[in-house]
Each structure stands twice: as C-alpha cells, then as structure tokens.
C-alpha cells in the first residue's frame, strides 16, 4: 500500500509561473512545472503527474520528498561532478607563468616539459603541457622568425626606414 500523495506548496501560482518563464535549465523547468500543476489542482495523483511529465512515479516521489525536506532551492539544485584535480596548480602554475613571461622564455613545449621535471618535479605529458600553456595560461612561445645569415644589417635598416 502506497502512502497518500499530499504536498503543500508554499509558493504562489504567480511565483511559480515567473520561475518557469525565467529558468534556463530544462530539469528545473520540469520540476517547477510539477509544482505548478500540483498547486493549480490540474493534477492530483502521482501516476497522472508521471504520465504528463514522461517520468517514472519513483522519480516524482523522489522530487516531492526533496521539495518537502529542502524546499524549492533543494529541488532545483543541479549537482555537478567535481572533475579531475589539475596536475599543475597553485604556486607551481605561478612559477611557470613567470618563467613564460621572462624574455629568455622557452623555445619549445619539450623544453617546458623538461623545466617542469627538473624544477618542480612534475612529469607531464607533452599534450598536457601544451594544453596548460596555451589554454589555461593563454601564453604563446616567443620564437623569432628565422633570419638569413647572409643578410646585410644595412639593408635591414634601409628597409625599416623606407617601408615601415
């Protein structure tokens, strides 16, 4: 025998309508719609609510229990996985950033990889080093364009004066 489906919703219909209109998360909209239908009396049983929302009755029961225990904020809370801990962070990341900003800098990502291993004791894959430097720090390696050894310094200064 199941427990009776009784829930008291503290929000008004206008508050629920406004919340439904302004929410951008689909799961939150669905849960607010459930509260709205219950408050307006359009739905009176778990089964009819589950059919309307296209969810299982157990899901409806879980949502109602969450609303009773934690309120609207608890019902609409979206949990995210914490993700992987960064391999390089804090002071190590700051040291790398400072080293990248120096004029001597690095010539290649392999050189950065070696520096991380020797200075910080971090053994990172080439791809990881590239991702950290380019995406996380937004840095580029400063490598000058190759110049010919046969080039005359006078012709270079002449070019700069006349064409730049």
LUMKE-424721 format. One record per residue (C-alpha): residue number from 1; residue in one letter; x, y, z. Coordinates in nm, 4 decimals, padded with zeros to 6 digits. Example, Ala and Ser with C-alpha at 12.3 -4.5 7.8 and 13.67 -1.06 7.14 Angstrom:
// LUMKE-424721
NODE    k  r      east     north        up
NODE    1  A   01.2300  -00.4500   00.7800
NODE    2  S   01.3670  -00.1060   00.7140
//
This chain:
// LUMKE-424721
NODE    k  r      east     north        up
NODE    1  X   00.0000   00.0000   00.0000
NODE    2  X   00.1444   00.3336  -00.1033
NODE    3  X   00.1479   00.6481   00.1036
NODE    4  X  -00.1091   00.9170   00.0152
NODE    5  X   00.0002   01.1867  -00.2289
NODE    6  X  -00.0280   01.5049  -00.0263
NODE    7  X   00.2024   01.8008  -00.0636
NODE    8  X   00.1722   02.1592   00.0493
NODE    9  X   00.3361   02.4067  -00.1868
NODE   10  X   00.4393   02.7333  -00.0222
NODE   11  X   00.4906   02.9358  -00.3433
NODE   12  X   00.2019   03.1130  -00.5145
NODE   13  X   00.0924   03.0361  -00.8708
NODE   14  X   00.2322   03.3686  -00.9918
NODE   15  X   00.5731   03.2966  -00.8368
NODE   16  X   00.5810   02.9538  -00.9998
NODE   17  X   00.4778   03.0949  -01.3406
NODE   18  X   00.7521   03.3561  -01.3197
NODE   19  X   01.0108   03.0966  -01.2146
NODE   20  X   00.9117   02.8681  -01.5052
NODE   21  X   00.9467   03.1536  -01.7539
NODE   22  X   01.2879   03.2645  -01.6250
NODE   23  X   01.4608   02.9319  -01.5745
NODE   24  X   01.7038   02.8157  -01.8416
NODE   25  X   01.7757   02.4652  -01.7108
NODE   26  X   01.5420   02.2004  -01.8516
NODE   27  X   01.5419   01.9823  -01.5391
NODE   28  X   01.4479   02.2816  -01.3231
NODE   29  X   01.1695   02.3777  -01.5610
NODE   30  X   01.0297   02.0261  -01.5409
NODE   31  X   01.0304   02.0292  -01.1597
NODE   32  X   00.8741   02.3747  -01.1441
NODE   33  X   00.6069   02.2580  -01.3869
NODE   34  X   00.5296   01.9726  -01.1466
NODE   35  X   00.4848   02.2202  -00.8593
NODE   36  X   00.2692   02.4446  -01.0750
NODE   37  X   00.0359   02.1612  -01.1764
NODE   38  X   00.0052   02.0451  -00.8164
NODE   39  X  -00.0607   02.3965  -00.6859
NODE   40  X  -00.3201   02.4753  -00.9561
NODE   41  X  -00.5003   02.1437  -00.8996
NODE   42  X  -00.4576   02.0248  -01.2601
NODE   43  X  -00.3016   01.7031  -01.1309
NODE   44  X  -00.3894   01.5149  -00.8160
NODE   45  X  -00.2064   01.1814  -00.8353
NODE   46  X   00.1485   01.0609  -00.8799
NODE   47  X   00.0504   00.8493  -01.1782
NODE   48  X  -00.1129   01.1330  -01.3767
NODE   49  X   00.1792   01.3615  -01.2944
NODE   50  X   00.4281   01.0954  -01.4081
NODE   51  X   00.2379   01.0484  -01.7365
NODE   52  X   00.2255   01.4215  -01.8041
NODE   53  X   00.5972   01.4701  -01.7367
NODE   54  X   00.7052   01.1460  -01.9020
NODE   55  X   00.8832   01.0337  -01.5850
NODE   56  X   00.8558   00.7314  -01.3598
NODE   57  X   00.6425   00.7536  -01.0457
NODE   58  X   00.9509   00.6856  -00.8329
NODE   59  X   01.1133   00.9975  -00.9784
NODE   60  X   00.8059   01.2053  -00.8900
NODE   61  X   00.8137   01.0627  -00.5371
NODE   62  X   01.1830   01.1488  -00.5026
NODE   63  X   01.1229   01.5056  -00.6246
NODE   64  X   00.8296   01.5544  -00.3862
NODE   65  X   01.0336   01.4208  -00.0935
NODE   66  X   01.3206   01.6538  -00.1838
NODE   67  X   01.0791   01.9502  -00.2009
NODE   68  X   00.9294   01.8624   00.1389
NODE   69  X   01.2727   01.8312   00.3030
NODE   70  X   01.4724   02.1078   00.1337
NODE   71  X   01.2177   02.3387  -00.0286
NODE   72  X   01.2293   02.4857  -00.3771
NODE   73  X   01.6011   02.5607  -00.3644
NODE   74  X   01.6839   02.1977  -00.2806
NODE   75  X   01.4500   02.0692  -00.5515
NODE   76  X   01.6097   02.2861  -00.8213
NODE   77  X   01.9708   02.2269  -00.7148
NODE   78  X   02.1801   02.0914  -01.0006
NODE   79  X   02.4768   01.8880  -00.8831
NODE   80  X   02.7941   01.8751  -01.0884
NODE   81  X   03.0765   01.6267  -01.0743
NODE   82  X   03.3854   01.7829  -00.9192
NODE   83  X   03.6106   01.6828  -01.2087
NODE   84  X   03.9722   01.5854  -01.2106
NODE   85  X   04.2212   01.7688  -00.9897
NODE   86  X   04.4609   01.9749  -01.2061
NODE   87  X   04.8101   01.8273  -01.2329
NODE   88  X   04.9709   02.1688  -01.2071
NODE   89  X   04.8214   02.4381  -00.9875
NODE   90  X   04.8894   02.6984  -00.7204
NODE   91  X   05.2499   02.8084  -00.6780
NODE   92  X   05.3754   02.5728  -00.9490
NODE   93  X   05.1411   02.7345  -01.2014
NODE   94  X   05.2536   03.0815  -01.0919
NODE   95  X   05.6210   02.9877  -01.1330
NODE   96  X   05.5520   02.8555  -01.4829
NODE   97  X   05.3636   03.1746  -01.5683
NODE   98  X   05.6559   03.3899  -01.4504
NODE   99  X   05.9047   03.1802  -01.6429
NODE  100  X   05.6941   03.2175  -01.9603
NODE  101  X   05.6891   03.5969  -01.9191
NODE  102  X   06.0660   03.6265  -01.8974
NODE  103  X   06.2460   03.7441  -02.2079
NODE  104  X   06.4572   03.4277  -02.2310
NODE  105  X   06.1415   03.2144  -02.2077
NODE  106  X   06.1210   02.8756  -02.3701
NODE  107  X   06.1915   02.7675  -02.7256
NODE  108  X   05.9590   02.4638  -02.7279
NODE  109  X   05.6982   02.2787  -02.5273
NODE  110  X   05.9519   01.9981  -02.4831
NODE  111  X   06.1777   02.2492  -02.3091
NODE  112  X   05.8898   02.3470  -02.0805
NODE  113  X   05.8310   01.9786  -02.0115
NODE  114  X   06.1968   01.9361  -01.9096
NODE  115  X   06.1875   02.2508  -01.6934
NODE  116  X   05.8779   02.1247  -01.5098
NODE  117  X   06.0508   01.7932  -01.4414
NODE  118  X   06.3806   01.9447  -01.3231
NODE  119  X   06.2493   02.2471  -01.1296
NODE  120  X   05.9141   02.1299  -00.9945
NODE  121  X   05.9466   01.7529  -01.0105
NODE  122  X   05.6386   01.7214  -01.2330
NODE  123  X   05.6442   01.4623  -01.5076
NODE  124  X   05.3716   01.5715  -01.7504
NODE  125  X   05.2858   01.4540  -02.0995
NODE  126  X   05.3644   01.6862  -02.3903
NODE  127  X   04.9945   01.7280  -02.4663
NODE  128  X   04.9204   01.8254  -02.1054
NODE  129  X   05.1974   02.0858  -02.1086
NODE  130  X   05.0648   02.2278  -02.4363
NODE  131  X   04.7073   02.2445  -02.3011
NODE  132  X   04.8152   02.4178  -01.9793
NODE  133  X   05.0353   02.6742  -02.1539
NODE  134  X   04.8041   02.7538  -02.4453
NODE  135  X   04.4551   02.7155  -02.2996
NODE  136  X   04.4859   02.7716  -01.9267
NODE  137  X   04.7568   03.0380  -01.9272
NODE  138  X   04.6840   03.1757  -02.2759
NODE  139  X   05.0562   03.2020  -02.3497
NODE  140  X   05.2425   03.1539  -02.6742
NODE  141  X   05.6045   03.0626  -02.7119
NODE  142  X   05.8017   03.3615  -02.8356
NODE  143  X   06.0161   03.2256  -03.1131
NODE  144  X   06.1574   03.4804  -03.3579
NODE  145  X   06.1251   03.4254  -03.7287
NODE  146  X   06.4352   03.2758  -03.8877
NODE  147  X   06.6749   03.5230  -04.0460
NODE  148  X   06.9280   03.4589  -04.3141
NODE  149  X   07.2925   03.4672  -04.2113
NODE  150  X   07.3727   03.6310  -04.5485
NODE  151  X   07.1506   03.9284  -04.4750
NODE  152  X   07.3243   04.2666  -04.4521
NODE  153  X   07.2417   04.4805  -04.1453
NODE  154  X   07.2463   04.7971  -04.3594
NODE  155  X   06.9823   04.6672  -04.5956
NODE  156  X   06.7617   04.5788  -04.2967
NODE  157  X   06.7792   04.9309  -04.1526
NODE  158  X   06.7156   05.0739  -04.5013
NODE  159  X   06.4068   04.8532  -04.5337
NODE  160  X   06.2743   04.9599  -04.1923
NODE  161  X   06.3188   05.3286  -04.2724
NODE  162  X   06.1503   05.3178  -04.6130
NODE  163  X   05.8768   05.0586  -04.5830
NODE  164  X   05.7531   05.0585  -04.2233
//
